[in-house]
Amino acid sequence: MSYAVFILKRAQKTLTKLPDQDYQRIRDKIRDLGYDPRPPGCKKLTGRPAWRIRIGVYRIIYEIDDSQQTITLHKQLQSLTSDIDGMFIANWLTKRWGDWETEKNQTQ
């Protein structure tokens, strides 16, 4: 039993900006959702009727309508690299600033 997959405009816009290799991998996974809307590793999101699958550093957020047999990608694709890099840099800076402050106070 296959599902129709609909990709809304804002998700399409994000897809077009991806590097070719990532685009092809994500496109194939989206296409596979039509045959298996709940693939191994997918996660039901809490607080809303949406699901998430991981493809490398990207996350695809989508909704499943079993009665209509449709899948809709509402949300843009999310890349964790910018968040992870930002958190890493923020944590590193905080630690380094804290170390500098401690050293400064010890020398005074």
Secondary structure as the mmCIF struct_conf table of DSSP 4:
data_model
#
loop_
_struct_conf.conf_type_id
_struct_conf.id
_struct_conf.beg_label_comp_id
_struct_conf.beg_label_asym_id
_struct_conf.beg_label_seq_id
_struct_conf.end_label_comp_id
_struct_conf.end_label_asym_id
_struct_conf.end_label_seq_id
STRN STRN1 ALA A 4 ILE A 7
HELX_RH_AL_P HELX_RH_AL_P1 LYS A 9 THR A 16
TURN_TY1_P TURN_TY1_P1 LYS A 17 LYS A 17
BEND BEND1 LEU A 18 LEU A 18
HELX_RH_AL_P HELX_RH_AL_P2 ASP A 20 LEU A 33
TURN_TY1_P TURN_TY1_P2 GLY A 34 TYR A 35
BEND BEND2 PRO A 37 ARG A 38
TURN_TY1_P TURN_TY1_P3 PRO A 40 GLY A 41
STRN STRN2 LYS A 43 LYS A 44
HELX_LH_PP_P HELX_LH_PP_P1 LEU A 45 LEU A 45
TURN_TY1_P TURN_TY1_P4 THR A 46 GLY A 47
BEND BEND3 ARG A 48 PRO A 49
STRN STRN3 TRP A 51 ILE A 55
TURN_TY1_P TURN_TY1_P5 GLY A 56 VAL A 57
STRN STRN4 TYR A 58 ASP A 65
TURN_TY1_P TURN_TY1_P6 ASP A 66 GLN A 69
STRN STRN5 THR A 70 LEU A 73
BEND BEND4 LYS A 75 LYS A 75
HELX_LH_PP_P HELX_LH_PP_P2 GLN A 76 LEU A 77
STRN STRN6 GLN A 78 SER A 79
HELX_RH_AL_P HELX_RH_AL_P3 LEU A 80 THR A 107
#
